[in-house]
């Protein structure tokens, strides 16, 4: 068992053992589209409808996103690896070659994603070097037959269907 003598690398490797979906949190700001990829998206509550994402406290994108009245969260589809990589970049045009649309309220969605959530910030909870952001869902759209992009072991991956045989 590893100790936490080098907590960053040990924890990053351990956390990487758990596969997650890849989502884009985006908005249309006054100077154009702004967004970022997150792999910490999870459902939280049905009533009220809430989801959460975790934002690194050193993020230079989150301060701009948090000022917007609405945020679009797009669950990227398995064929959107390029969009996932661009939205993960520290610099450059994160929306180059990525088709998107924005609502009148400013929520921005990546087209052809598996799901879209139109959200606003419900609460923020400090959590170490990140902030857990609870987002209230105002509307959504899904394409449940479109497989999601998966992040596992610091790489983008695809799901693979398997037939489960239950032995009695």
TORPA-4810 file (N, C-alpha, C, O; in nm, 3 decimals):
<nodes>
NODE_1_0.085_-0.117_0.000_0.000_0.000_0.000_0.090_0.124_0.000_0.188_0.130_0.074_X
NODE_2_0.056_0.222_-0.084_0.132_0.346_-0.091_0.098_0.438_0.025_-0.016_0.445_0.069_X
NODE_3_0.199_0.506_0.073_0.176_0.610_0.173_0.155_0.742_0.100_0.172_0.750_-0.021_X
NODE_4_0.120_0.843_0.173_0.098_0.973_0.113_0.218_1.065_0.131_0.202_1.185_0.154_X
NODE_5_0.342_1.007_0.120_0.462_1.088_0.130_0.471_1.186_0.012_0.517_1.298_0.029_X
NODE_6_0.427_1.142_-0.105_0.419_1.228_-0.222_0.272_1.234_-0.262_0.232_1.172_-0.360_X
NODE_7_0.192_1.308_-0.186_0.047_1.300_-0.202_-0.005_1.335_-0.341_-0.102_1.274_-0.386_X
NODE_8_0.056_1.429_-0.409_0.002_1.468_-0.539_0.009_1.352_-0.638_-0.092_1.318_-0.699_X
NODE_9_0.126_1.292_-0.655_0.139_1.186_-0.755_0.066_1.058_-0.713_0.002_0.993_-0.796_X
NODE_10_0.074_1.023_-0.586_0.007_0.901_-0.539_-0.145_0.917_-0.551_-0.213_0.827_-0.601_X
NODE_11_-0.197_1.029_-0.506_-0.341_1.051_-0.514_-0.389_1.061_-0.658_-0.493_1.005_-0.693_X
NODE_12_-0.315_1.132_-0.741_-0.355_1.146_-0.882_-0.363_1.008_-0.947_-0.459_0.980_-1.020_X
NODE_13_-0.265_0.923_-0.922_-0.268_0.787_-0.978_-0.385_0.707_-0.923_-0.451_0.635_-0.997_X
NODE_14_-0.410_0.719_-0.793_-0.521_0.645_-0.732_-0.656_0.695_-0.785_-0.742_0.615_-0.821_X
NODE_15_-0.673_0.828_-0.791_-0.798_0.883_-0.843_-0.818_0.844_-0.989_-0.932_0.826_-1.034_X
NODE_16_-0.708_0.829_-1.064_-0.715_0.790_-1.205_-0.765_0.649_-1.227_-0.797_0.612_-1.340_X
NODE_17_-0.771_0.569_-1.121_-0.823_0.432_-1.133_-0.975_0.430_-1.148_-1.032_0.329_-1.188_X
NODE_18_-1.039_0.541_-1.115_-1.184_0.548_-1.122_-1.224_0.619_-1.250_-1.192_0.737_-1.267_X
NODE_19_-1.295_0.551_-1.342_-1.335_0.617_-1.466_-1.446_0.719_-1.442_-1.535_0.697_-1.360_X
NODE_20_-1.439_0.828_-1.514_-1.542_0.932_-1.506_-1.582_0.974_-1.646_-1.510_0.948_-1.742_X
NODE_21_-1.695_1.037_-1.656_-1.735_1.098_-1.781_-1.659_1.227_-1.799_-1.593_1.276_-1.707_X
NODE_22_-1.668_1.283_-1.918_-1.603_1.411_-1.947_-1.712_1.510_-1.983_-1.791_1.487_-2.075_X
NODE_23_-1.715_1.620_-1.912_-1.816_1.722_-1.937_-1.747_1.854_-1.967_-1.634_1.878_-1.924_X
NODE_24_-1.817_1.939_-2.039_-1.770_2.074_-2.067_-1.862_2.171_-1.995_-1.984_2.164_-2.011_X
NODE_25_-1.805_2.262_-1.918_-1.882_2.368_-1.852_-1.851_2.495_-1.929_-1.736_2.538_-1.934_X
NODE_26_-1.954_2.556_-1.990_-1.931_2.666_-2.081_-2.039_2.773_-2.070_-2.150_2.748_-2.023_X
NODE_27_-2.003_2.893_-2.114_-2.097_3.004_-2.120_-2.052_3.100_-2.228_-1.936_3.098_-2.272_X
NODE_28_-2.144_3.183_-2.271_-2.107_3.290_-2.362_-2.091_3.417_-2.279_-2.189_3.472_-2.229_X
NODE_29_-1.967_3.461_-2.265_-1.936_3.582_-2.189_-1.940_3.701_-2.284_-1.960_3.684_-2.404_X
NODE_30_-1.921_3.820_-2.232_-1.927_3.941_-2.313_-1.822_3.943_-2.424_-1.844_4.004_-2.529_X
NODE_31_-1.707_3.877_-2.401_-1.603_3.875_-2.503_-1.595_3.743_-2.579_-1.493_3.714_-2.642_X
NODE_32_-1.700_3.662_-2.575_-1.705_3.539_-2.652_-1.721_3.415_-2.566_-1.741_3.425_-2.445_X
NODE_33_-1.712_3.298_-2.630_-1.732_3.173_-2.556_-1.617_3.147_-2.458_-1.501_3.174_-2.487_X
NODE_34_-1.653_3.092_-2.342_-1.555_3.054_-2.242_-1.598_2.919_-2.187_-1.717_2.895_-2.166_X
NODE_35_-1.502_2.832_-2.164_-1.539_2.701_-2.113_-1.418_2.617_-2.078_-1.304_2.654_-2.106_X
NODE_36_-1.446_2.504_-2.017_-1.341_2.413_-1.974_-1.396_2.272_-1.962_-1.515_2.252_-1.941_X
NODE_37_-1.307_2.175_-1.975_-1.345_2.035_-1.955_-1.333_2.002_-1.808_-1.241_2.049_-1.740_X
NODE_38_-1.426_1.921_-1.757_-1.421_1.872_-1.620_-1.450_1.723_-1.620_-1.530_1.675_-1.700_X
NODE_39_-1.385_1.651_-1.531_-1.412_1.508_-1.519_-1.470_1.476_-1.382_-1.476_1.360_-1.340_X
NODE_40_-1.511_1.580_-1.312_-1.563_1.562_-1.176_-1.713_1.582_-1.168_-1.767_1.602_-1.059_X
NODE_41_-1.782_1.576_-1.280_-1.927_1.594_-1.284_-1.997_1.475_-1.220_-1.963_1.360_-1.247_X
NODE_42_-2.095_1.503_-1.135_-2.175_1.396_-1.077_-2.315_1.447_-1.043_-2.334_1.566_-1.018_X
NODE_43_-2.410_1.357_-1.043_-2.546_1.393_-1.002_-2.547_1.410_-0.851_-2.469_1.346_-0.779_X
NODE_44_-2.636_1.498_-0.801_-2.641_1.525_-0.658_-2.782_1.504_-0.604_-2.801_1.432_-0.506_X
NODE_45_-2.882_1.568_-0.666_-3.017_1.568_-0.609_-3.122_1.575_-0.719_-3.104_1.641_-0.821_X
NODE_46_-3.235_1.505_-0.694_-3.349_1.515_-0.785_-3.442_1.630_-0.746_-3.508_1.689_-0.832_X
NODE_47_-3.447_1.661_-0.616_-3.537_1.766_-0.568_-3.469_1.847_-0.458_-3.469_1.802_-0.343_X
NODE_48_-3.412_1.963_-0.488_-3.412_2.029_-0.619_-3.314_1.960_-0.714_-3.223_1.889_-0.669_X
NODE_49_-3.332_1.980_-0.844_-3.242_1.915_-0.941_-3.103_1.980_-0.937_-3.085_2.094_-0.979_X
NODE_50_-3.004_1.904_-0.885_-2.869_1.956_-0.869_-2.765_1.859_-0.924_-2.784_1.737_-0.920_X
NODE_51_-2.656_1.914_-0.975_-2.538_1.836_-1.010_-2.419_1.910_-0.953_-2.431_2.025_-0.910_X
NODE_52_-2.304_1.845_-0.952_-2.184_1.912_-0.900_-2.067_1.894_-0.995_-2.059_1.796_-1.069_X
NODE_53_-1.978_1.991_-0.990_-1.849_1.985_-1.057_-1.747_2.041_-0.958_-1.782_2.120_-0.870_X
NODE_54_-1.623_2.001_-0.973_-1.517_2.054_-0.886_-1.425_2.141_-0.969_-1.379_2.100_-1.076_X
NODE_55_-1.397_2.260_-0.919_-1.312_2.355_-0.989_-1.184_2.377_-0.910_-1.188_2.406_-0.790_X
NODE_56_-1.071_2.362_-0.977_-0.942_2.386_-0.914_-0.932_2.533_-0.875_-0.966_2.621_-0.954_X
NODE_57_-0.887_2.560_-0.754_-0.879_2.697_-0.705_-0.785_2.785_-0.787_-0.798_2.907_-0.784_X
NODE_58_-0.691_2.725_-0.858_-0.598_2.802_-0.941_-0.650_2.824_-1.083_-0.580_2.884_-1.165_X
NODE_59_-0.770_2.776_-1.113_-0.825_2.792_-1.247_-0.837_2.939_-1.284_-0.883_3.021_-1.205_X
NODE_60_-0.796_2.971_-1.405_-0.812_3.107_-1.455_-0.942_3.120_-1.534_-0.983_3.231_-1.569_X
NODE_61_-1.008_3.009_-1.564_-1.133_3.009_-1.640_-1.253_3.019_-1.548_-1.350_3.088_-1.580_X
NODE_62_-1.249_2.952_-1.433_-1.363_2.950_-1.344_-1.408_3.091_-1.299_-1.528_3.115_-1.294_X
NODE_63_-1.317_3.184_-1.268_-1.364_3.317_-1.228_-1.453_3.384_-1.334_-1.547_3.455_-1.299_X
NODE_64_-1.424_3.362_-1.460_-1.509_3.418_-1.567_-1.641_3.343_-1.575_-1.747_3.405_-1.587_X
NODE_65_-1.637_3.211_-1.568_-1.761_3.131_-1.574_-1.854_3.163_-1.458_-1.975_3.174_-1.477_X
NODE_66_-1.799_3.178_-1.339_-1.884_3.197_-1.221_-1.958_3.329_-1.223_-2.056_3.346_-1.150_X
NODE_67_-1.915_3.425_-1.306_-1.982_3.554_-1.318_-2.102_3.550_-1.414_-2.178_3.646_-1.421_X
NODE_68_-2.118_3.440_-1.486_-2.226_3.430_-1.584_-2.355_3.383_-1.516_-2.351_3.305_-1.420_X
NODE_69_-2.468_3.432_-1.566_-2.596_3.396_-1.503_-2.635_3.251_-1.532_-2.701_3.187_-1.450_X
NODE_70_-2.596_3.198_-1.645_-2.626_3.059_-1.680_-2.501_2.991_-1.733_-2.417_3.052_-1.800_X
NODE_71_-2.490_2.862_-1.703_-2.381_2.778_-1.750_-2.439_2.659_-1.823_-2.541_2.603_-1.782_X
NODE_72_-2.375_2.621_-1.931_-2.414_2.500_-2.001_-2.317_2.389_-1.969_-2.196_2.407_-1.981_X
NODE_73_-2.368_2.274_-1.927_-2.284_2.158_-1.903_-2.318_2.056_-2.010_-2.432_2.010_-2.019_X
NODE_74_-2.220_2.020_-2.090_-2.237_1.922_-2.198_-2.160_1.797_-2.163_-2.039_1.803_-2.138_X
NODE_75_-2.227_1.682_-2.161_-2.160_1.553_-2.139_-2.108_1.510_-2.276_-2.186_1.475_-2.364_X
NODE_76_-1.976_1.513_-2.292_-1.917_1.485_-2.423_-1.939_1.340_-2.465_-1.935_1.248_-2.383_X
NODE_77_-1.962_1.322_-2.595_-1.983_1.190_-2.653_-1.847_1.129_-2.689_-1.747_1.199_-2.699_X
NODE_78_-1.846_0.998_-2.708_-1.720_0.927_-2.731_-1.644_0.975_-2.855_-1.523_0.957_-2.863_X
NODE_79_-1.712_1.036_-2.950_-1.645_1.084_-3.071_-1.597_1.229_-3.055_-1.555_1.290_-3.154_X
NODE_80_-1.601_1.284_-2.935_-1.562_1.422_-2.912_-1.430_1.436_-2.836_-1.413_1.526_-2.754_X
NODE_81_-1.337_1.345_-2.865_-1.205_1.348_-2.801_-1.135_1.481_-2.830_-1.076_1.541_-2.740_X
NODE_82_-1.140_1.526_-2.956_-1.073_1.652_-2.992_-1.129_1.769_-2.913_-1.052_1.853_-2.864_X
NODE_83_-1.260_1.776_-2.899_-1.322_1.884_-2.820_-1.278_1.873_-2.674_-1.249_1.974_-2.611_X
NODE_84_-1.273_1.752_-2.622_-1.228_1.732_-2.484_-1.086_1.779_-2.463_-1.055_1.843_-2.362_X
NODE_85_-0.998_1.749_-2.559_-0.858_1.792_-2.549_-0.847_1.944_-2.557_-0.774_2.005_-2.479_X
NODE_86_-0.919_2.005_-2.651_-0.911_2.151_-2.666_-0.968_2.222_-2.543_-0.912_2.322_-2.498_X
NODE_87_-1.078_2.170_-2.488_-1.138_2.234_-2.370_-1.053_2.213_-2.245_-1.077_2.277_-2.142_X
NODE_88_-0.955_2.124_-2.252_-0.863_2.099_-2.141_-0.737_2.184_-2.149_-0.657_2.187_-2.056_X
NODE_89_-0.718_2.254_-2.261_-0.596_2.333_-2.281_-0.590_2.451_-2.184_-0.692_2.508_-2.147_X
NODE_90_-0.469_2.486_-2.143_-0.448_2.602_-2.057_-0.455_2.732_-2.136_-0.501_2.834_-2.085_X
NODE_91_-0.411_2.728_-2.261_-0.412_2.847_-2.347_-0.461_2.808_-2.486_-0.471_2.690_-2.518_X
NODE_92_-0.490_2.907_-2.568_-0.533_2.882_-2.705_-0.685_2.888_-2.718_-0.756_2.911_-2.620_X
NODE_93_-0.731_2.867_-2.839_-0.873_2.873_-2.869_-0.938_2.738_-2.835_-0.927_2.642_-2.911_X
NODE_94_-1.004_2.732_-2.722_-1.066_2.607_-2.677_-1.186_2.566_-2.762_-1.230_2.451_-2.756_X
NODE_95_-1.240_2.659_-2.840_-1.359_2.629_-2.919_-1.329_2.612_-3.068_-1.421_2.599_-3.148_X
NODE_96_-1.202_2.612_-3.107_-1.164_2.591_-3.247_-1.217_2.456_-3.294_-1.197_2.353_-3.228_X
NODE_97_-1.283_2.457_-3.406_-1.335_2.334_-3.468_-1.437_2.261_-3.382_-1.461_2.142_-3.403_X
NODE_98_-1.496_2.328_-3.285_-1.599_2.268_-3.200_-1.730_2.340_-3.227_-1.740_2.461_-3.208_X
NODE_99_-1.830_2.265_-3.270_-1.962_2.324_-3.296_-2.034_2.345_-3.164_-2.036_2.256_-3.078_X
NODE_100_-2.093_2.463_-3.147_-2.161_2.496_-3.022_-2.277_2.589_-3.050_-2.288_2.649_-3.157_X
NODE_101_-2.363_2.600_-2.951_-2.472_2.699_-2.956_-2.493_2.752_-2.815_-2.468_2.683_-2.716_X
NODE_102_-2.540_2.876_-2.809_-2.566_2.939_-2.680_-2.713_2.976_-2.670_-2.778_3.006_-2.771_X
NODE_103_-2.766_2.974_-2.549_-2.903_3.016_-2.526_-2.907_3.167_-2.508_-2.804_3.233_-2.497_X
NODE_104_-3.027_3.222_-2.506_-3.042_3.366_-2.483_-2.986_3.406_-2.346_-2.941_3.519_-2.328_X
NODE_105_-2.990_3.313_-2.249_-2.939_3.340_-2.114_-2.788_3.324_-2.103_-2.730_3.354_-1.999_X
NODE_106_-2.722_3.276_-2.210_-2.577_3.264_-2.210_-2.520_3.126_-2.183_-2.399_3.109_-2.188_X
NODE_107_-2.605_3.026_-2.154_-2.553_2.890_-2.138_-2.504_2.843_-2.275_-2.573_2.861_-2.376_X
NODE_108_-2.386_2.785_-2.279_-2.327_2.741_-2.405_-2.313_2.590_-2.404_-2.267_2.531_-2.306_X
NODE_109_-2.355_2.527_-2.515_-2.355_2.381_-2.525_-2.271_2.335_-2.643_-2.275_2.396_-2.750_X
NODE_110_-2.196_2.227_-2.623_-2.122_2.162_-2.730_-2.222_2.074_-2.804_-2.287_1.988_-2.745_X
NODE_111_-2.234_2.097_-2.936_-2.329_2.020_-3.015_-2.287_1.873_-3.024_-2.169_1.840_-3.014_X
NODE_112_-2.385_1.788_-3.041_-2.365_1.642_-3.055_-2.312_1.576_-2.929_-2.252_1.469_-2.937_X
NODE_113_-2.333_1.638_-2.814_-2.295_1.576_-2.686_-2.404_1.477_-2.645_-2.513_1.476_-2.702_X
NODE_114_-2.374_1.393_-2.547_-2.470_1.293_-2.498_-2.582_1.356_-2.417_-2.695_1.305_-2.416_X
NODE_115_-2.552_1.466_-2.348_-2.653_1.533_-2.266_-2.613_1.678_-2.248_-2.496_1.714_-2.253_X
NODE_116_-2.715_1.763_-2.226_-2.693_1.905_-2.200_-2.775_1.945_-2.079_-2.891_1.906_-2.066_X
NODE_117_-2.714_2.023_-1.991_-2.782_2.074_-1.872_-2.766_2.226_-1.869_-2.654_2.277_-1.870_X
NODE_118_-2.877_2.298_-1.867_-2.876_2.443_-1.854_-2.885_2.473_-1.705_-2.985_2.439_-1.640_X
NODE_119_-2.781_2.535_-1.649_-2.767_2.548_-1.503_-2.735_2.689_-1.458_-2.695_2.775_-1.536_X
NODE_120_-2.753_2.710_-1.328_-2.702_2.829_-1.260_-2.638_2.782_-1.130_-2.666_2.672_-1.081_X
NODE_121_-2.552_2.865_-1.076_-2.481_2.828_-0.953_-2.579_2.828_-0.836_-2.649_2.927_-0.813_X
NODE_122_-2.584_2.718_-0.764_-2.669_2.701_-0.647_-2.590_2.728_-0.518_-2.639_2.795_-0.427_X
NODE_123_-2.467_2.675_-0.514_-2.380_2.695_-0.398_-2.238_2.657_-0.435_-2.214_2.582_-0.529_X
NODE_124_-2.144_2.711_-0.359_-2.003_2.675_-0.373_-1.950_2.635_-0.236_-1.976_2.703_-0.136_X
NODE_125_-1.877_2.524_-0.231_-1.826_2.473_-0.105_-1.674_2.457_-0.117_-1.626_2.379_-0.199_X
NODE_126_-1.596_2.531_-0.035_-1.451_2.514_-0.038_-1.414_2.370_0.001_-1.470_2.314_0.095_X
NODE_127_-1.319_2.313_-0.074_-1.277_2.175_-0.047_-1.130_2.159_-0.084_-1.097_2.113_-0.193_X
NODE_128_-1.043_2.196_0.007_-0.900_2.182_-0.018_-0.855_2.270_-0.133_-0.881_2.391_-0.133_X
NODE_129_-0.787_2.210_-0.232_-0.738_2.288_-0.344_-0.841_2.303_-0.456_-0.809_2.350_-0.565_X
NODE_130_-0.964_2.263_-0.428_-1.075_2.277_-0.522_-1.195_2.341_-0.453_-1.199_2.356_-0.331_X
NODE_131_-1.291_2.379_-0.533_-1.420_2.425_-0.485_-1.526_2.336_-0.548_-1.530_2.319_-0.670_X
NODE_132_-1.612_2.278_-0.464_-1.724_2.198_-0.515_-1.834_2.297_-0.551_-1.880_2.374_-0.467_X
NODE_133_-1.874_2.293_-0.676_-1.977_2.385_-0.724_-2.105_2.305_-0.749_-2.108_2.214_-0.832_X
NODE_134_-2.210_2.341_-0.676_-2.341_2.280_-0.698_-2.414_2.365_-0.799_-2.426_2.487_-0.782_X
NODE_135_-2.464_2.301_-0.904_-2.536_2.370_-1.010_-2.681_2.326_-1.011_-2.711_2.206_-1.010_X
NODE_136_-2.772_2.422_-1.015_-2.914_2.392_-1.025_-2.951_2.378_-1.172_-2.918_2.464_-1.254_X
NODE_137_-3.019_2.270_-1.204_-3.057_2.241_-1.342_-3.191_2.306_-1.373_-3.290_2.282_-1.303_X
NODE_138_-3.195_2.388_-1.479_-3.319_2.454_-1.520_-3.386_2.381_-1.636_-3.509_2.378_-1.645_X
NODE_139_-3.306_2.323_-1.724_-3.360_2.242_-1.833_-3.250_2.148_-1.880_-3.133_2.168_-1.848_X
NODE_140_-3.288_2.047_-1.954_-3.190_1.950_-2.001_-3.239_1.885_-2.129_-3.356_1.892_-2.164_X
NODE_141_-3.146_1.823_-2.196_-3.175_1.745_-2.316_-3.078_1.629_-2.318_-2.961_1.645_-2.282_X
NODE_142_-3.125_1.511_-2.359_-3.036_1.395_-2.359_-3.045_1.319_-2.490_-3.145_1.325_-2.562_X
NODE_143_-2.937_1.248_-2.520_-2.931_1.152_-2.629_-2.874_1.023_-2.568_-2.757_0.991_-2.586_X
NODE_144_-2.958_0.947_-2.495_-2.908_0.834_-2.417_-2.844_0.722_-2.499_-2.770_0.642_-2.444_X
NODE_145_-2.871_0.715_-2.627_-2.808_0.612_-2.709_-2.672_0.652_-2.763_-2.607_0.574_-2.832_X
NODE_146_-2.629_0.775_-2.734_-2.500_0.825_-2.778_-2.399_0.800_-2.665_-2.407_0.866_-2.562_X
NODE_147_-2.305_0.708_-2.683_-2.211_0.673_-2.575_-2.126_0.793_-2.534_-2.085_0.872_-2.618_X
NODE_148_-2.098_0.805_-2.403_-2.018_0.917_-2.353_-1.868_0.893_-2.369_-1.823_0.779_-2.384_X
NODE_149_-1.793_1.001_-2.366_-1.648_0.995_-2.358_-1.611_0.965_-2.213_-1.674_1.018_-2.121_X
NODE_150_-1.511_0.883_-2.193_-1.471_0.843_-2.058_-1.326_0.884_-2.034_-1.242_0.876_-2.125_X
NODE_151_-1.297_0.927_-1.912_-1.160_0.962_-1.872_-1.117_0.862_-1.766_-1.181_0.848_-1.662_X
NODE_152_-1.006_0.792_-1.793_-0.957_0.689_-1.701_-0.807_0.676_-1.719_-0.758_0.668_-1.831_X
NODE_153_-0.735_0.674_-1.608_-0.589_0.659_-1.615_-0.523_0.771_-1.693_-0.426_0.748_-1.766_X
NODE_154_-0.575_0.893_-1.678_-0.523_1.013_-1.745_-0.534_1.006_-1.898_-0.458_1.071_-1.969_X
NODE_155_-0.629_0.926_-1.946_-0.651_0.915_-2.091_-0.800_0.914_-2.121_-0.881_0.871_-2.039_X
NODE_156_-0.835_0.962_-2.240_-0.972_0.950_-2.288_-0.992_0.808_-2.339_-0.905_0.750_-2.404_X
NODE_157_-1.110_0.752_-2.307_-1.141_0.615_-2.348_-1.287_0.606_-2.391_-1.365_0.699_-2.371_X
NODE_158_-1.320_0.492_-2.448_-1.458_0.465_-2.489_-1.511_0.347_-2.408_-1.435_0.261_-2.364_X
NODE_159_-1.642_0.345_-2.389_-1.706_0.231_-2.324_-1.709_0.115_-2.422_-1.708_0.135_-2.543_X
NODE_160_-1.714_-0.004_-2.369_-1.726_-0.124_-2.452_-1.841_-0.206_-2.397_-1.844_-0.238_-2.279_X
NODE_161_-1.935_-0.241_-2.483_-2.049_-0.322_-2.439_-2.004_-0.465_-2.412_-1.925_-0.522_-2.487_X
NODE_162_-2.054_-0.521_-2.304_-2.030_-0.662_-2.272_-2.162_-0.722_-2.227_-2.245_-0.655_-2.166_X
NODE_163_-2.180_-0.848_-2.259_-2.297_-0.918_-2.211_-2.263_-0.979_-2.076_-2.169_-1.058_-2.064_X
NODE_164_-2.338_-0.942_-1.975_-2.315_-0.996_-1.842_-2.392_-1.127_-1.826_-2.513_-1.133_-1.850_X
NODE_165_-2.321_-1.229_-1.787_-2.382_-1.358_-1.762_-2.390_-1.377_-1.611_-2.288_-1.374_-1.542_X
NODE_166_-2.509_-1.395_-1.562_-2.528_-1.415_-1.419_-2.544_-1.564_-1.394_-2.637_-1.627_-1.443_X
NODE_167_-2.450_-1.617_-1.317_-2.457_-1.760_-1.285_-2.542_-1.781_-1.161_-2.535_-1.704_-1.065_X
NODE_168_-2.624_-1.886_-1.165_-2.707_-1.913_-1.049_-2.650_-2.019_-0.961_-2.709_-2.053_-0.858_X
</nodes>
